[in-house]
Amino acid sequence: MSLISLFLKQSKLIIFIIIIMSRFPIFIFLLAILSSCGGYNSIDNFYNDHKNDDQVTAIRVPQFMLAMISEISPEMKALVGNTKDLRFMQFPSATPARSQYLNAQMNGITGSSFIEVFRKNDELKRNVVSIREKRNSVKEILIYNNDNLSGSFLYFNGDFDPVKVREMAKNEQFTKFGENIISQFGPTTRGTQPYN
């Protein structure tokens, strides 16, 4: 291939890119923004980045073990029955700087894509229940707690009744759920090992 034909092919490509950018500038701009913002703000990233930190308990419940959790209460049975992914993480948060850092990360995860159905702030302490909806069902539930000594999140992914979820959040039924998961699936449970 001669240099002239190579130059002509590259010139055509550059002209093609310029035409697309001039006709679809908003699309290109939005694509650039989405690709720059999407990086860190997800449960997967938070879980993977912190699961090996010191003094962290990280539990990702496999499908076949979800039946055990559903025995906690009838409400949990109704909720867990439609769960595809269930994760729990507890982490130290003993300094104001650490609490601010964790609170900011959780705010980044929920951002504009989740709807807060419950929030209680007490200085740096947080108790937040957020959901992500699709049409008439809740697809994700994120419960975040931080008491300035430790923080935790409980995450459900599945297909849930929004009325039931809001009722459980209002009655604070999610609050004790993390403790029940630790007792059911924690490292001290015989024959059960948390995995990631």
HELIX and SHEET records of a PDB file:
HELIX    1   1 LEU A    3  ARG A   23  1                                  21    
HELIX    2   2 PRO A   25  CYS A   37  1                                  13    
HELIX    3   3 ILE A   43  HIS A   50  1                                   8    
HELIX    4   4 GLN A   63  MET A   65  5                                   3    
HELIX    5   5 LEU A   66  ILE A   69  1                                   4    
HELIX    6   6 PRO A   74  VAL A   80  1                                   7    
HELIX    7   7 PRO A   96  THR A  110  1                                  15    
HELIX    8   8 PRO A  162  LYS A  170  1                                   9    
HELIX    9   9 PHE A  177  PHE A  185  1                                   9    
SHEET    1   A 6 THR A  57  VAL A  61  0                                        
SHEET    2   A 6 THR A  83  PRO A  92 -1                                        
SHEET    3   A 6 SER A 150  PHE A 160 -1                                        
SHEET    4   A 6 SER A 137  ASN A 146 -1                                        
SHEET    5   A 6 LYS A 125  LYS A 134 -1                                        
SHEET    6   A 6 ILE A 115  ASP A 122 -1                                        
END                                                                             
